[in-house]
């Protein structure tokens, strides 16, 4: 449903693993399936990991969150905003309130986007208006007020060059050179601005506070938590079960991601892990968060963090409204949704914390849902933690894992391919429709069909007709249901195979058994017959290819077929010569050869 080649899901309930499974492929080219042991990039889930390390240093008295960062990293210059000196503290870095830029360097553009996001958050949710009944047609004023109008001029996140850095930074302090001299976007402490670079500065602070390399500090924490598969995303070491990483190019094809070096952002998005390791981390923090709620601590071990420390990590900070979700605030390295019930006997929103991630060739999410009330009566020894932890990692970038196709969810228990339409917002391709296949109860081979269907079908003038569509929209303008397309395509292929088998059978019988079913007066007639049969088979093959290209509008299909097509042309072109040789038989010794 998320359109990724490979996905790994893990779920734990009350600290016990209840589900861990891989779907699809970790390596498409070599057909290596995803398993619970598959290691992938976790992207920004690295931030909660770094926040936990910072919390441990605070508990040990080595880190003060409320002093200027220059106390630990004097190499970082004193910053100014609007001509006045300002202070940046580690606490601001943890909550994205430092004013340090993210990947966009244009401060004015970031401020304009932020103002637009604020208007979106404050705008009332209006019912969607039918564009056919709107006097303004495709302007869609209702959607514009809700912030849903697509801005094709806006750069997409993964178009920023810094995502694709290949430079190796020897340490986290050296990585500060990327942004330390850039002006602040906002006054520190005033405005939430999500920033991976802020966590790079935080990693330098932690390194100096701990008096050890940042990666050594994190590795020590991973070992203590039992996260033995969580490591820095380095290219040289052999990391068993490491996945390949993919993205969809501008032509709608699944391709390998380019090489990147994430040494500039270890703390903010530079680690590899498994779904199982992320569950261990979530359960450890949930245990720390809940342990103080028990009246009788007999038989309970202390948590990885002190209860108050864990609570601080999950307590929303003022002025951290997230533009991507009205319900979420930011705490310290975590996104938080608070408990809410507006009306009696009506829907109740649960309290939970989460963090999603997106990197080159990767998407991820980690969610922790504590139990609403701690059960104090579970046996002689209390059971902790109590709640649900979910982790999902995928080897495709720009996948929305926390909300998969909310507009048209597939029917429960479906066991056949279903077409799901998702609107994809990409510069130069908007609006487009990504046609992919949701698959359940299918073997891994079913992913081949999914990848074959993952093509972008673009038409800027027919946005409204595509919304909610469960049909393939071909270039000829006629709609075709999926079963019709598969049936026609299968018919072409069956006809092709039948022709080849029939010709092969007749030739075998004629040449080996001399059935006299085919009468030829000379070798030329025999070769001519084979030639026309070859052209017929080739025509059927060509017609099937043209059908897929022209009718379905999948232009890249010919690139997938070109090698097979060329091979068929060569083989069928040689058929008359082979047939002529067989009909004439070997030349007698001394018989002169005939040249043309």
C-alpha positions as CSV (number, residue, x, y, z in Angstrom):
1,X,0.0,0.0,0.0
2,X,2.9,2.4,0.6
3,X,4.5,1.6,-2.7
4,X,7.8,0.4,-1.4
5,X,9.8,-2.5,-2.7
6,X,10.4,-3.8,0.8
7,X,8.8,-3.2,4.2
8,X,9.5,-4.6,7.7
9,X,6.9,-4.3,10.4
10,X,7.3,-5.0,14.1
11,X,4.7,-4.8,16.9
12,X,5.1,-5.4,20.6
13,X,2.4,-5.5,23.3
14,X,3.3,-5.1,26.9
15,X,6.9,-5.6,26.1
16,X,6.4,-8.9,24.2
17,X,6.9,-9.3,20.5
18,X,3.6,-10.3,18.9
19,X,4.4,-9.6,15.2
20,X,7.5,-9.2,13.2
21,X,7.5,-9.8,9.4
22,X,9.1,-8.6,6.2
23,X,7.3,-7.9,3.0
24,X,8.7,-7.6,-0.5
25,X,12.4,-7.4,-1.3
26,X,15.4,-6.0,0.5
27,X,17.3,-6.3,-2.8
28,X,15.2,-6.2,-6.0
29,X,17.9,-7.1,-8.4
30,X,18.9,-10.3,-6.6
31,X,15.4,-11.1,-5.3
32,X,16.5,-11.1,-1.6
33,X,13.3,-11.0,0.5
34,X,12.8,-8.7,3.5
35,X,12.9,-10.5,6.8
36,X,12.6,-9.3,10.4
37,X,16.5,-9.2,10.4
38,X,16.7,-6.8,7.4
39,X,18.7,-3.7,8.3
40,X,17.5,-0.3,6.8
41,X,18.1,3.4,7.2
42,X,15.9,4.7,10.0
43,X,16.4,8.3,9.0
44,X,15.0,10.8,11.6
45,X,14.2,8.1,14.1
46,X,17.9,8.8,14.9
47,X,16.7,11.9,16.7
48,X,14.9,10.1,19.5
49,X,18.0,7.9,19.9
50,X,20.1,11.0,20.3
51,X,17.7,12.5,22.7
52,X,17.9,9.4,24.9
53,X,21.7,9.7,25.0
54,X,21.4,13.4,25.9
55,X,19.0,12.4,28.7
56,X,21.4,9.9,30.2
57,X,24.2,12.6,30.2
58,X,21.8,15.0,32.0
59,X,21.1,12.3,34.6
60,X,24.8,11.8,35.1
61,X,25.4,15.5,35.6
62,X,27.6,15.8,32.6
63,X,25.2,17.9,30.4
64,X,23.3,21.1,31.2
65,X,20.5,21.7,28.8
66,X,20.1,25.4,29.6
67,X,23.6,26.8,29.0
68,X,24.8,28.3,25.7
69,X,26.1,25.6,23.3
70,X,29.4,27.5,23.1
71,X,30.2,26.2,26.6
72,X,30.7,22.8,25.1
73,X,31.5,23.7,21.5
74,X,33.4,27.0,21.4
75,X,34.1,26.5,17.7
76,X,30.4,27.3,17.0
77,X,30.2,31.1,16.5
78,X,28.1,33.4,18.6
79,X,24.9,33.9,16.6
80,X,23.0,37.1,16.0
81,X,19.4,37.8,15.0
82,X,18.3,41.2,13.7
83,X,21.6,42.6,14.8
84,X,21.5,41.4,18.4
85,X,23.4,38.6,20.1
86,X,21.2,35.6,20.9
87,X,21.8,32.4,22.8
88,X,21.2,28.8,21.7
89,X,20.9,26.1,24.3
90,X,20.9,22.3,24.0
91,X,17.3,22.3,25.1
92,X,16.4,24.4,22.1
93,X,18.2,22.0,19.8
94,X,16.3,19.0,21.2
95,X,12.9,20.8,20.5
96,X,13.8,22.4,17.1
97,X,13.5,25.9,18.6
98,X,17.1,27.0,17.8
99,X,16.3,28.9,14.6
100,X,19.1,26.9,12.8
101,X,18.1,26.1,9.2
102,X,17.1,22.7,7.9
103,X,18.1,21.9,4.3
104,X,16.6,25.0,2.7
105,X,19.2,27.9,2.8
106,X,16.9,30.7,1.6
107,X,15.7,32.3,4.9
108,X,13.0,34.4,3.2
109,X,11.5,31.3,1.6
110,X,11.5,29.4,4.8
111,X,9.7,32.3,6.6
112,X,7.1,32.5,3.8
113,X,6.4,28.8,4.0
114,X,6.1,29.0,7.8
115,X,3.6,31.8,7.6
116,X,1.6,29.8,5.0
117,X,1.7,26.8,7.4
118,X,0.4,28.8,10.3
119,X,-2.5,29.9,8.2
120,X,-3.2,26.3,7.3
121,X,-3.2,25.3,11.0
122,X,-5.6,28.1,11.9
123,X,-7.9,27.6,8.9
124,X,-11.3,25.9,9.6
125,X,-11.8,22.5,7.9
126,X,-14.4,23.0,5.2
127,X,-16.3,20.4,3.3
128,X,-14.8,19.5,0.0
129,X,-16.6,21.2,-2.8
130,X,-17.4,19.4,-6.0
131,X,-15.2,21.1,-8.7
132,X,-17.9,20.5,-11.3
133,X,-20.3,22.7,-9.3
134,X,-17.7,25.3,-8.5
135,X,-18.0,28.6,-10.5
136,X,-14.3,28.9,-10.4
137,X,-13.7,25.4,-11.7
138,X,-10.3,24.1,-10.9
139,X,-9.3,26.9,-8.5
140,X,-11.1,24.9,-5.7
141,X,-11.5,27.7,-3.1
142,X,-12.5,25.2,-0.5
143,X,-9.3,23.3,-0.8
144,X,-7.2,26.4,-0.9
145,X,-8.6,27.6,2.4
146,X,-7.7,24.2,3.9
147,X,-4.2,24.4,2.5
148,X,-4.6,21.6,0.1
149,X,-3.9,23.5,-3.1
150,X,-0.8,22.1,-4.7
151,X,2.1,24.5,-5.2
152,X,4.1,23.0,-8.1
153,X,6.8,25.7,-7.7
154,X,7.7,24.5,-4.2
155,X,10.9,22.5,-4.0
156,X,10.4,19.0,-2.8
157,X,12.3,17.9,0.2
158,X,14.6,15.5,-1.6
159,X,15.6,18.0,-4.2
160,X,18.0,19.7,-1.7
161,X,21.6,19.0,-2.6
162,X,22.7,18.4,1.0
163,X,20.6,15.2,1.1
164,X,23.1,13.7,-1.4
165,X,26.4,14.7,0.1
166,X,29.2,12.3,-0.6
167,X,31.9,14.0,1.5
168,X,33.2,12.0,4.5
169,X,33.3,14.1,7.7
170,X,35.9,12.8,10.1
171,X,34.0,13.9,13.2
172,X,30.8,15.7,14.1
173,X,32.6,19.0,14.8
174,X,33.9,19.1,11.3
175,X,30.3,18.7,10.0
176,X,29.4,22.0,11.6
177,X,31.1,23.7,8.7
178,X,28.0,23.0,6.6
179,X,25.9,25.5,8.4
180,X,27.6,27.2,11.4
181,X,28.2,30.5,9.5
182,X,24.6,30.6,8.0
183,X,22.2,33.2,9.4
184,X,19.5,32.0,11.8
185,X,16.0,31.7,10.3
186,X,14.2,32.7,13.5
187,X,15.0,34.1,16.9
188,X,16.0,31.1,19.1
189,X,13.2,30.0,21.3
190,X,10.5,31.8,19.3
191,X,9.4,29.5,16.5
192,X,9.5,25.8,15.7
193,X,11.7,25.0,12.7
194,X,12.5,21.3,12.2
195,X,16.2,21.1,11.6
196,X,18.5,18.1,11.2
197,X,21.5,20.4,11.4
198,X,20.4,21.4,14.9
199,X,20.9,17.8,15.9
200,X,24.3,17.8,14.3
201,X,25.2,20.6,16.7
202,X,23.7,18.7,19.5
203,X,25.9,15.7,18.7
204,X,28.9,17.9,19.0
205,X,27.6,19.1,22.4
206,X,27.1,15.5,23.6
207,X,30.6,14.5,22.4
208,X,32.3,17.2,24.4
209,X,30.0,16.7,27.5
210,X,30.7,12.9,27.5
211,X,34.4,13.4,26.6
212,X,34.2,10.6,24.0
213,X,33.4,10.3,20.3
214,X,29.7,10.7,19.5
215,X,29.5,7.3,17.7
216,X,31.2,5.6,20.6
217,X,28.7,7.1,23.0
218,X,25.8,5.9,20.9
219,X,27.2,2.4,20.3
220,X,27.6,2.1,24.1
221,X,24.0,3.0,24.6
222,X,22.8,0.6,21.8
223,X,24.7,-2.3,23.5
224,X,23.1,-1.4,26.9
225,X,19.7,-1.5,25.3
226,X,20.3,-4.7,23.4
227,X,20.1,-3.0,20.1
228,X,22.8,-5.0,18.5
229,X,21.7,-4.4,14.9
230,X,21.8,-0.6,15.2
231,X,24.9,0.9,13.7
232,X,26.1,4.1,11.8
233,X,25.2,4.1,8.1
234,X,28.8,3.6,6.8
235,X,29.6,2.3,3.4
236,X,32.8,0.3,4.1
237,X,31.8,-2.1,6.9
238,X,30.1,-5.3,6.0
239,X,26.7,-5.1,7.6
240,X,24.8,-8.3,7.4
241,X,21.2,-8.2,6.1
242,X,21.6,-4.6,4.9
243,X,19.0,-3.6,2.4
244,X,19.5,-1.8,-0.9
245,X,17.7,1.6,-1.2
246,X,15.4,2.8,-3.9
247,X,13.4,5.8,-5.1
248,X,11.0,6.6,-8.0
249,X,12.6,8.8,-10.7
250,X,10.8,11.5,-12.6
251,X,9.6,9.0,-15.2
252,X,7.9,6.8,-12.5
253,X,10.4,4.0,-12.5
254,X,11.9,2.3,-9.4
255,X,15.7,2.9,-9.5
256,X,18.6,2.5,-7.1
257,X,19.4,5.5,-4.9
258,X,22.8,7.2,-5.4
259,X,25.6,6.8,-3.0
260,X,25.4,9.2,0.0
261,X,27.6,9.7,3.0
262,X,25.5,10.5,6.1
263,X,28.5,11.4,8.4
264,X,27.2,15.0,8.4
265,X,24.1,14.0,10.3
266,X,24.7,11.0,12.5
267,X,22.5,12.4,15.2
268,X,19.6,13.6,13.0
269,X,19.4,10.8,10.5
270,X,22.5,8.7,10.1
271,X,21.8,5.3,11.7
272,X,20.8,1.9,10.4
273,X,18.6,-0.5,12.4
274,X,16.0,-3.2,12.3
275,X,12.3,-3.1,13.2
276,X,13.0,-5.3,16.2
277,X,15.7,-3.0,17.6
278,X,13.4,-0.1,17.4
279,X,10.8,-2.0,19.4
280,X,13.4,-2.6,22.1
281,X,14.1,1.1,22.2
282,X,10.4,2.0,22.4
283,X,9.7,-0.6,25.1
284,X,12.7,0.6,27.2
285,X,11.4,4.2,27.2
286,X,7.9,3.1,27.9
287,X,9.1,1.1,30.9
288,X,11.0,4.1,32.2
289,X,7.9,6.3,31.7
290,X,5.6,3.9,33.6
291,X,7.7,2.4,36.4
292,X,7.0,5.3,38.8
293,X,3.2,4.7,38.5
294,X,3.4,1.5,40.4
295,X,2.7,1.7,44.1
296,X,4.7,-1.4,44.9
297,X,8.1,-1.5,43.1
298,X,9.0,-4.8,44.6
299,X,10.4,-7.1,41.9
300,X,10.8,-4.2,39.4
301,X,14.1,-3.2,38.0
302,X,14.9,0.5,37.4
303,X,14.3,1.9,34.0
304,X,16.9,2.9,31.4
305,X,16.0,6.5,32.3
306,X,14.5,7.9,35.4
307,X,10.7,8.3,35.3
308,X,10.9,12.1,35.4
309,X,13.5,12.1,32.6
310,X,11.3,9.9,30.4
311,X,8.3,12.1,31.2
312,X,10.3,15.2,30.1
313,X,11.2,13.6,26.8
314,X,7.5,13.1,26.1
315,X,6.1,16.4,27.4
316,X,5.2,18.8,24.7
317,X,7.1,22.1,24.5
318,X,5.4,25.4,23.9
319,X,5.4,26.9,20.4
320,X,6.2,23.5,18.8
321,X,3.1,23.0,16.7
322,X,4.0,20.8,13.8
323,X,2.9,22.0,10.4
324,X,2.4,18.5,9.1
325,X,-0.2,17.5,11.8
326,X,-2.5,19.8,13.8
327,X,-2.7,17.3,16.6
328,X,1.1,16.9,17.1
329,X,3.5,18.9,19.2
330,X,7.2,18.4,19.6
331,X,8.8,17.4,22.9
332,X,12.5,16.5,23.2
333,X,13.3,14.4,20.1
334,X,9.7,13.1,19.9
335,X,6.4,14.1,18.4
336,X,3.6,14.0,20.9
337,X,-0.2,13.7,20.7
338,X,-1.9,14.5,23.9
339,X,-5.0,12.9,25.3
340,X,-8.2,14.7,24.3
341,X,-11.9,14.3,24.5
342,X,-14.1,17.2,23.5
343,X,-17.5,15.8,24.3
344,X,-18.9,13.3,26.7
345,X,-19.4,9.7,25.3
346,X,-17.8,10.8,22.1
347,X,-14.5,9.9,20.4
348,X,-11.5,10.0,22.7
349,X,-8.0,10.7,21.4
350,X,-5.3,8.6,23.0
351,X,-2.0,9.9,24.2
352,X,0.9,8.6,22.2
353,X,4.4,9.6,21.0
354,X,6.0,8.9,17.7
355,X,8.7,9.9,15.2
356,X,8.8,9.4,11.5
357,X,11.8,9.5,9.2
358,X,12.7,10.1,5.6
359,X,16.1,9.7,4.0
360,X,17.6,8.8,0.7
361,X,16.0,5.5,-0.1
362,X,14.3,5.1,3.2
363,X,11.1,5.8,5.2
364,X,10.4,4.9,8.8
365,X,8.2,5.4,11.8
366,X,8.3,4.4,15.5
367,X,5.1,4.8,17.6
368,X,4.6,4.2,21.3
369,X,1.1,4.0,22.7
370,X,1.0,3.7,26.5
371,X,-1.9,2.0,28.2
372,X,-4.4,4.5,29.5
373,X,-4.5,2.9,32.9
374,X,-1.7,0.8,34.5
375,X,-3.0,-2.6,35.7
376,X,-1.6,-3.0,39.2
377,X,-3.0,-6.5,39.6
378,X,-1.1,-8.6,37.0
379,X,0.3,-11.4,39.1
380,X,2.7,-11.2,42.0
381,X,5.3,-9.3,40.0
382,X,4.0,-6.3,38.1
383,X,4.3,-6.4,34.3
384,X,6.0,-3.5,32.6
385,X,5.8,-2.0,30.2
386,X,2.1,-1.8,29.4
387,X,1.2,-0.5,26.0
388,X,1.8,-1.0,22.3
389,X,5.0,-0.2,20.3
390,X,5.0,-0.3,16.5
391,X,7.9,0.1,14.1
392,X,7.9,0.2,10.3
393,X,10.9,0.6,8.1
394,X,10.9,0.7,4.2
395,X,13.6,0.9,1.6
396,X,11.9,3.6,-0.5
397,X,12.0,7.3,0.2
398,X,9.1,9.7,0.4
399,X,6.6,7.0,1.6
400,X,4.0,8.0,4.1
401,X,4.0,5.2,6.6
402,X,1.7,6.7,9.3
403,X,-1.2,7.3,7.0
404,X,-1.4,4.8,4.1
405,X,-4.1,5.7,1.6
406,X,-6.7,7.1,4.1
407,X,-9.2,8.1,1.4
408,X,-9.7,4.6,-0.1
409,X,-8.7,1.9,2.3
410,X,-8.9,-1.6,0.9
411,X,-11.5,-4.0,2.1
412,X,-10.5,-6.1,5.0
413,X,-9.5,-9.7,4.2
414,X,-8.9,-8.9,0.6
415,X,-6.8,-11.6,-1.1
416,X,-6.6,-10.3,-4.6
417,X,-4.9,-7.4,-6.3
418,X,-6.7,-4.1,-5.8
419,X,-5.9,-0.8,-7.6
420,X,-5.3,2.0,-5.2
421,X,-4.9,5.6,-6.5
422,X,-2.7,8.0,-4.6
423,X,-2.1,11.7,-5.4
424,X,1.6,12.4,-5.7
425,X,2.8,15.9,-5.5
426,X,6.1,16.3,-7.4
427,X,7.4,19.3,-9.3
428,X,6.9,18.8,-13.0
429,X,4.6,15.9,-12.5
430,X,1.6,17.5,-10.7
431,X,-1.0,16.4,-10.5
432,X,-0.1,12.8,-11.1
433,X,-1.6,9.5,-10.2
434,X,0.6,6.7,-8.8
435,X,-1.1,3.4,-9.6
436,X,0.2,0.7,-7.4
437,X,-1.2,-2.6,-6.1
438,X,-2.1,-3.5,-2.5
439,X,-1.4,-7.1,-1.9
440,X,-2.4,-9.4,0.9
441,X,-1.9,-13.2,1.3
442,X,0.3,-13.2,-1.8
443,X,3.7,-14.8,-2.2
444,X,6.8,-12.6,-2.7
445,X,6.3,-13.1,-6.5
446,X,3.3,-10.9,-6.2
447,X,5.6,-7.9,-5.7
448,X,6.7,-8.3,-9.3
449,X,3.2,-7.4,-10.4
450,X,3.2,-4.5,-7.9
451,X,6.4,-3.1,-9.3
452,X,5.2,-3.5,-12.9
453,X,2.2,-1.4,-12.0
454,X,4.0,1.3,-10.2
455,X,4.1,3.8,-13.0
456,X,3.3,7.5,-13.1
457,X,0.4,8.4,-15.4
458,X,0.6,12.1,-15.8
459,X,-2.0,14.5,-17.2
460,X,-2.1,18.1,-15.8
461,X,-5.6,18.8,-17.3
462,X,-7.5,15.9,-15.7
463,X,-6.8,16.3,-12.0
464,X,-10.5,16.2,-11.0
465,X,-11.3,13.2,-13.1
466,X,-8.5,11.2,-11.4
467,X,-9.5,11.8,-7.8
468,X,-10.8,8.6,-6.2
469,X,-10.4,6.7,-9.5
470,X,-10.0,2.9,-9.3
471,X,-9.4,2.6,-13.0
472,X,-6.3,2.7,-15.2
473,X,-6.4,5.9,-17.4
474,X,-4.8,5.0,-20.8
475,X,-3.5,7.5,-23.3
476,X,-6.3,6.8,-25.7
477,X,-8.8,8.3,-23.3
478,X,-10.7,5.0,-22.7
479,X,-10.9,3.7,-19.2
480,X,-10.0,0.1,-18.6
481,X,-10.4,-1.9,-15.4
482,X,-7.5,-3.9,-14.2
483,X,-9.0,-7.3,-15.0
484,X,-9.7,-6.2,-18.6
485,X,-6.0,-5.1,-19.0
486,X,-4.7,-8.3,-17.6
487,X,-7.1,-10.4,-19.7
488,X,-6.2,-8.7,-23.0
489,X,-2.5,-8.8,-22.2
490,X,-2.7,-12.5,-21.2
491,X,-4.5,-13.2,-24.4
492,X,-1.7,-11.7,-26.5
493,X,0.9,-13.7,-24.7
494,X,-1.1,-16.9,-24.9
495,X,-1.5,-16.4,-28.7
496,X,2.3,-15.8,-29.0
497,X,3.2,-18.9,-27.1
498,X,0.7,-21.0,-29.0
499,X,2.1,-19.9,-32.3
500,X,5.6,-20.7,-31.3
501,X,4.7,-24.1,-29.9
502,X,2.6,-25.0,-33.0
503,X,5.3,-24.0,-35.4
504,X,7.9,-25.9,-33.4
505,X,5.7,-29.0,-33.3
506,X,5.0,-29.0,-37.1
507,X,8.7,-28.5,-37.9
508,X,9.8,-31.3,-35.6
509,X,7.3,-33.7,-37.0
510,X,8.2,-32.8,-40.6
511,X,12.0,-32.9,-40.2
512,X,12.2,-35.9,-37.9
513,X,9.3,-38.2,-38.8
514,X,8.5,-37.1,-42.3
515,X,4.8,-36.9,-41.8
516,X,4.2,-35.2,-45.2
517,X,2.0,-32.6,-43.4
518,X,4.1,-29.9,-45.0
519,X,4.9,-30.4,-48.7
520,X,7.9,-28.4,-50.1
521,X,9.2,-28.9,-53.6
522,X,12.6,-27.4,-52.7
523,X,14.5,-25.8,-49.8
524,X,13.6,-22.3,-51.0
525,X,9.9,-22.9,-50.4
526,X,10.6,-24.4,-47.0
527,X,12.8,-21.4,-46.0
528,X,10.2,-19.0,-47.3
529,X,7.5,-20.6,-45.2
530,X,9.6,-20.4,-42.1
531,X,10.3,-16.8,-42.9
532,X,6.6,-15.9,-43.1
533,X,5.8,-17.9,-39.9
534,X,8.6,-16.0,-38.1
535,X,7.2,-12.7,-39.2
536,X,3.8,-13.7,-38.0
537,X,5.1,-14.6,-34.6
538,X,7.1,-11.4,-34.5
539,X,4.1,-9.4,-35.4
540,X,2.1,-10.9,-32.6
541,X,4.9,-10.1,-30.2
542,X,5.1,-6.5,-31.5
543,X,1.3,-6.0,-31.3
544,X,1.3,-7.1,-27.6
545,X,4.1,-4.6,-26.9
546,X,2.4,-1.8,-28.8
547,X,-0.8,-2.6,-26.9
548,X,0.9,-2.1,-23.5
549,X,2.6,1.1,-24.6
550,X,-0.1,2.9,-26.5
551,X,-3.2,1.7,-24.7
552,X,-1.9,1.6,-21.2
553,X,0.3,4.7,-21.5
554,X,3.2,3.0,-19.7
555,X,6.0,4.5,-21.8
556,X,8.8,3.0,-19.8
557,X,7.5,-0.5,-20.6
558,X,9.4,-0.5,-23.9
559,X,12.6,0.0,-22.0
560,X,11.8,-3.1,-19.9
561,X,11.1,-5.1,-23.1
562,X,13.8,-3.9,-25.4
563,X,16.3,-6.6,-24.6
564,X,13.8,-9.4,-25.0
565,X,12.5,-7.7,-28.2
566,X,16.0,-7.4,-29.7
567,X,16.6,-11.1,-28.9
568,X,13.4,-12.2,-30.6
569,X,14.3,-10.2,-33.7
570,X,17.7,-11.8,-34.0
571,X,16.4,-15.4,-33.4
572,X,13.5,-15.0,-35.8
573,X,15.7,-13.4,-38.5
574,X,18.1,-16.3,-38.4
575,X,15.2,-18.8,-38.7
576,X,15.1,-18.8,-42.6
577,X,18.8,-19.5,-42.8
578,X,18.6,-22.3,-40.3
579,X,15.6,-23.8,-42.0
580,X,17.4,-23.6,-45.4
581,X,20.4,-25.4,-44.0
582,X,18.3,-28.1,-42.5
583,X,16.4,-28.6,-45.7
584,X,19.5,-28.8,-48.0
585,X,21.4,-31.0,-45.7
586,X,25.2,-30.8,-45.4
587,X,27.2,-30.0,-48.5
588,X,29.0,-33.0,-50.1
589,X,32.8,-33.0,-50.0
590,X,34.1,-31.1,-53.0
591,X,30.9,-29.4,-53.8
592,X,31.4,-25.7,-54.4
593,X,29.6,-23.4,-52.2
594,X,27.2,-20.9,-53.8
595,X,27.7,-17.2,-52.9
596,X,25.3,-14.5,-53.4
